[in-house]
Each structure stands twice: as C-alpha cells, then as structure tokens.
Amino acid sequence: MASLKEVKLKISGVKKTKQITKAMHMVAASRLRGAQTTMDAFRPYAEKFAEVLGNIAGKAGEDVSPLLMPRDAVRDIHVVLCTSDRGLCGGFNSNLIEMAESVIENRSDGYAEFSFTCFGKKGRDWCRKNKYRITDEYLNVVGTKIGFNVASSAGQALINTFLDETYDEVILIYARFASLANQLPEVKQLLPIPVIESDKKELNEKEHVAEHIFEPSPDALLNTMLPRNVFVQIYDALLETSTSEHASRMRAMNNATKACDDMIESLTLAYNKARQAAITTELMDIVGGAEALRG
C-alpha cells in the first residue's frame, strides 16, 4: 500500500490537473459561442449560394465553364484537409484523418495520385508521416477568427491548378457541426463544381419551383459566381471545422474534469484507508506495550 505522503501528493497533482482542465473547458466554451454565432450566420448563405448556382449551372450546361466539366480520367486528386492545430479535443482530428484515409482507400485504383492542402498542424503532420505531397499548408487558422481572404487565396490557388490540369478533382474534407455532442466528418467535391440536377419525382411533389431571372445571362453570371462559390465553400468548411473543434475540446475537457473528480474520490478513499491502517497499527503497538508493562 502506498504511503500517506505519496497518496497526498497524488491527490494534490490531480487537483491541479482538474484546475487546468476546468479552465480549458471555460475557454473552449467562450470561444465556441463566438464561432457558432459566425457559423450560424454564414451557413444559410453558403447553402443557398450553392443551390442557386447549381440551378443556374444546370440550365446553362457544363460546357459554359471549365470549372463545371468533369475530366474523362481522374488521375490526380487533390484533398483539402481541415484539422486543428492543437490537440486535447478528443477524437476530433483522428476522425477527420480516418475520413481522409477512407477516401484514399476508396478512390485509389492503382493509378490515382493524391496531394494535399492542409489547414491545421495535425493534418499536416499526418501527411508528412505518410509521405503525401503537400502543396500548401495554412497553420493557426482553424480555431481562430477566420478571415474570408484566407479562403479566397486558397480557393484561387486551387482554381488555377485545376484549370492548368494539374489536378483532375479537388475534394474537401472537414468537420460539420451538428450539435454540441456530435461533429461529423464530411467529404465534399469542390472541383469540378457539381451541378444540381432536379429530381422529377421531387419536382412533382412540390407545389412551386423557384424560378430565377438572370441579368445578365447565365453564362456571364457563372464566370463570376463559380470561383466565388469555391471561396464560399472553403470558408464555410473552415467555420464549421473551427466550431466543431471548440465543441469537441469543451466536451473532452469536461470529461477530463469528471475523471479528475473520480480519481480524487478514489485517492481520498485510499488515503483514509491508509491513515486508518496507520492509526490501527499505532494503537496495537500502544496496547501491546501496555500489556507488556503490565505483565
């Protein structure tokens, strides 16, 4: 059995750890509120932007812009991987990396080559460990106040390389914020931009289908809106990932704090047992000594 001093030192150490985890939980909760507000404000815009653009592209046809035209053979696949820069957020980063591994396994037919643009150190380190080619890396972006210029600069670089036929397809992997307890890794095709094809059955069920009036023509609009759609989708993914990171860290720190409470309770019980055992031993020594003197 451990001595009283050792158990007391362990209790003191766990209490200090609890103070740290509790402080990190409060910091994550504070950052989560701001990130979630920004995400909730931008999410409807991103969804509606993609919907309207998909409808316009569907009416104009894929031949209008090279950003809409899928390649005959997909050999060079570029992955935009969004992770965090720091750990202590549970399985947040491991889930995103597992999704990237699943994409590579499903899309790898012996001919496809993969390259990465990494947002966050965790994804960058994983790519380096597995010797994947990294073309761009953006560190200390996720989890902070994200500017739209970060998404626009990254998106423009992806568009340029896609038009130069360096990449045949660009895939975006990020964490979608579903709730405080659930953050889902998602895969989205970024380039070529997928065209929304309306389902006839769905159209028959709807009473009214929105019609958009274009000024100027759809072709002219697409030349401006298609690149911006790439920027919007990347920015939306960064906001979703940032909010998911804070929620995951808040939950992880809350679980760590509860684990510290359980450890303190267990160690306190062990301390009391050791203390009682020491007292009992001393009493037995005193009684034994008294009996010896009496005899």
C-alpha positions in Angstrom: 0.0 0.0 0.0 1.2 3.5 -0.9 2.3 5.7 2.0 0.2 8.6 3.2 2.7 11.1 1.7 2.6 9.5 -1.7 -1.3 9.4 -1.8 -1.4 13.0 -0.6 0.9 14.1 -3.4 -1.2 12.3 -6.0 -4.3 14.0 -4.7 -2.6 17.4 -4.9 -1.4 16.7 -8.5 -4.9 15.6 -9.7 -6.4 18.7 -8.2 -4.0 20.9 -10.1 -4.8 18.9 -13.3 -8.5 19.5 -12.6 -8.0 23.2 -12.4 -6.3 23.2 -15.8 -9.0 21.1 -17.5 -11.7 23.2 -16.0 -10.0 26.4 -17.2 -9.6 24.9 -20.7 -13.3 23.9 -20.7 -14.3 27.5 -19.9 -12.0 28.9 -22.6 -13.4 26.5 -25.2 -17.0 27.3 -24.2 -16.3 31.0 -24.6 -14.7 30.6 -28.0 -17.5 28.2 -29.1 -20.2 30.9 -28.6 -18.4 33.3 -30.9 -17.6 30.7 -33.5 -21.1 29.2 -33.5 -22.6 32.6 -34.0 -20.5 33.3 -37.0 -21.1 29.8 -38.4 -24.9 30.0 -38.0 -24.9 33.4 -39.7 -22.9 32.2 -42.7 -24.3 28.6 -43.1 -27.7 29.7 -44.8 -25.8 31.9 -47.2 -23.4 29.1 -48.2 -26.2 26.6 -48.7 -28.4 29.0 -50.7 -25.4 30.2 -52.8 -24.6 26.6 -53.8 -28.2 25.8 -54.5 -28.8 28.8 -56.7 -25.5 28.4 -58.5 -26.2 24.7 -59.1 -29.6 25.6 -60.6 -28.0 28.2 -62.9 -25.3 25.8 -63.9 -27.8 23.1 -64.6 -29.7 25.3 -67.0 -26.6 26.7 -68.7 -24.9 23.3 -69.2 -21.4 22.0 -68.3 -19.8 23.4 -71.4 -20.2 27.0 -70.1 -17.1 26.9 -67.8 -14.2 24.5 -67.4 -14.9 24.6 -63.6 -18.0 22.5 -64.3 -16.6 20.0 -66.7 -15.5 16.6 -65.2 -12.4 15.0 -66.5 -12.6 11.8 -68.5 -9.9 10.2 -66.4 -9.3 11.1 -62.8 -5.7 10.5 -62.0 -4.5 13.5 -59.9 -6.8 14.0 -56.9 -6.2 16.9 -54.5 -7.6 16.8 -51.0 -8.2 19.9 -48.9 -7.9 18.6 -45.3 -9.2 20.7 -42.4 -8.0 19.8 -39.0 -7.0 21.7 -35.8 -3.6 23.0 -34.8 -3.8 21.7 -31.2 -4.8 18.5 -29.5 -6.8 17.9 -26.4 -10.0 17.7 -28.3 -10.9 14.0 -28.1 -11.2 12.1 -31.3 -11.8 15.2 -33.4 -8.6 15.1 -35.5 -8.5 11.3 -35.7 -12.0 11.1 -37.2 -11.0 13.6 -39.9 -7.8 11.7 -40.7 -9.7 8.4 -40.8 -12.1 10.0 -43.3 -9.1 11.0 -45.4 -7.7 7.5 -45.2 -11.1 6.1 -46.2 -11.3 8.5 -49.3 -7.8 7.5 -50.4 -8.6 3.8 -50.0 -11.9 4.0 -51.9 -10.5 6.2 -54.7 -7.1 4.6 -55.0 -7.3 2.2 -58.0 -3.6 1.9 -58.5 -3.3 4.9 -60.8 -4.7 7.8 -58.8 -2.2 10.1 -57.1 -3.1 12.2 -54.1 -1.8 15.6 -52.9 -3.0 17.8 -50.0 -3.7 21.3 -48.9 -3.6 21.2 -45.1 -5.4 23.6 -42.8 -4.0 22.8 -39.3 -0.9 21.1 -38.0 -2.5 17.8 -37.2 -3.4 17.1 -40.8 0.0 18.4 -42.0 1.8 16.1 -39.6 -0.2 13.1 -40.7 0.6 13.9 -44.4 4.3 14.2 -43.6 4.3 10.9 -41.6 2.6 9.1 -44.5 4.8 10.9 -47.1 1.9 12.5 -49.0 2.7 15.5 -51.2 1.7 18.8 -49.5 1.3 21.7 -51.9 0.0 24.3 -49.4 -0.4 24.5 -45.7 -2.3 27.0 -43.6 -1.4 26.9 -39.9 -3.0 28.7 -36.9 -6.2 29.4 -39.0 -8.7 26.9 -37.7 -9.9 27.7 -34.1 -9.2 31.4 -34.5 -11.1 34.3 -36.1 -11.1 33.3 -39.7 -11.0 36.0 -42.5 -12.6 35.4 -45.9 -9.3 36.3 -47.5 -7.8 33.0 -46.3 -10.5 31.1 -48.1 -10.3 33.2 -51.2 -6.5 32.9 -51.5 -6.6 29.2 -51.0 -9.5 28.8 -53.4 -7.9 30.9 -56.1 -4.7 28.7 -55.9 -6.9 25.6 -56.3 -8.8 27.0 -59.3 -5.6 28.0 -61.0 -4.1 24.5 -60.6 -7.3 22.8 -61.7 -7.5 24.9 -64.8 -3.9 24.1 -65.6 -4.9 20.4 -65.4 -2.5 19.8 -62.5 -5.5 18.3 -60.6 -8.4 16.3 -62.1 -10.5 16.6 -59.0 -10.4 18.6 -55.7 -12.1 17.1 -52.6 -12.8 19.0 -49.4 -12.7 17.1 -46.0 -14.0 19.0 -43.0 -16.0 18.6 -39.7 -19.6 19.6 -39.9 -21.1 20.9 -36.7 -24.3 19.0 -36.0 -24.6 19.6 -32.2 -22.5 20.1 -29.1 -22.3 16.4 -28.8 -21.9 15.5 -32.5 -19.4 16.7 -35.0 -19.5 14.8 -38.3 -16.6 14.5 -40.7 -17.8 15.2 -44.2 -16.5 14.9 -47.8 -17.5 17.4 -50.4 -16.4 17.6 -54.1 -15.1 21.1 -54.6 -13.8 21.0 -58.2 -15.3 20.4 -60.7 -18.3 22.1 -59.2 -21.1 19.6 -59.1 -24.3 20.6 -61.0 -27.6 20.2 -59.1 -29.9 18.0 -61.2 -33.5 18.3 -60.1 -35.3 15.0 -59.4 -38.5 14.8 -61.5 -40.4 13.0 -58.7 -39.3 15.7 -56.2 -40.5 18.4 -58.6 -43.9 16.8 -59.0 -44.3 16.7 -55.2 -43.5 20.4 -54.9 -46.3 22.9 -55.4 -44.0 25.6 -56.6 -40.5 25.6 -58.0 -38.5 28.8 -57.7 -37.5 30.4 -61.0 -34.5 32.8 -61.1 -34.4 35.7 -63.5 -30.8 36.3 -64.7 -29.4 39.6 -65.6 -27.0 39.4 -67.4 -27.2 36.0 -69.0 -26.4 32.8 -67.0 -23.2 32.4 -68.9 -21.9 35.8 -67.8 -23.0 35.2 -64.2 -21.3 31.9 -64.0 -17.9 33.3 -64.9 -18.1 35.4 -61.8 -20.0 33.2 -59.4 -18.3 29.9 -60.0 -14.9 31.0 -58.5 -16.7 32.7 -55.6 -18.6 29.5 -54.9 -15.3 27.8 -54.3 -14.3 30.5 -51.9 -17.6 30.3 -50.1 -17.5 26.5 -49.7 -14.0 26.6 -48.3 -14.8 29.5 -45.9 -17.9 27.6 -44.7 -15.9 24.4 -44.1 -13.4 26.4 -42.1 -16.1 27.9 -39.9 -17.7 24.5 -39.4 -14.4 22.9 -38.5 -13.5 25.7 -36.1 -16.8 25.4 -34.3 -16.6 21.7 -34.2 -13.1 21.9 -32.7 -14.2 24.1 -29.8 -17.2 21.9 -29.1 -15.0 18.7 -29.2 -12.4 20.3 -26.9 -15.1 21.5 -24.5 -16.6 18.0 -24.3 -13.1 16.4 -23.8 -12.2 18.8 -21.1 -15.5 18.3 -19.3 -14.9 14.5 -19.4 -11.3 15.1 -18.1 -12.6 17.2 -15.2 -15.1 14.5 -14.3 -12.3 11.9 -14.5 -10.3 14.0 -12.1 -13.2 14.1 -9.7 -13.4 10.3 -9.8 -9.7 10.0 -9.2 -9.7 12.4 -6.3 -12.6 10.5 -4.7 -10.7 7.2 -5.2 -7.4 8.6 -3.9 -9.2 10.2 -0.9 -10.7 6.8 -0.1 -7.3 5.2 -0.4 -5.8 7.9 1.8 -8.4 7.4 4.5 -7.8 3.7 4.4 -4.0 4.1 4.7 -4.5 6.7 7.5 -6.9 4.3 9.4 -4.4 1.5 9.0 -1.6 3.6 10.4 -3.7 4.6 13.4 -4.7 1.0 14.0 -1.1 -0.1 13.9 -0.1 2.6 16.3 -3.0 1.7 18.7 -1.9 -2.0 18.6 1.6 -1.0 19.4 0.5 1.1 22.3 -1.8 -1.7 23.6 0.9 -4.3 23.1 3.4 -2.1 25.0 0.9 -1.5 27.9 0.2 -5.2 28.2 3.9 -6.0 28.2 4.5 -3.5 31.0 1.5 -4.8 33.0 2.8 -8.4 32.7 
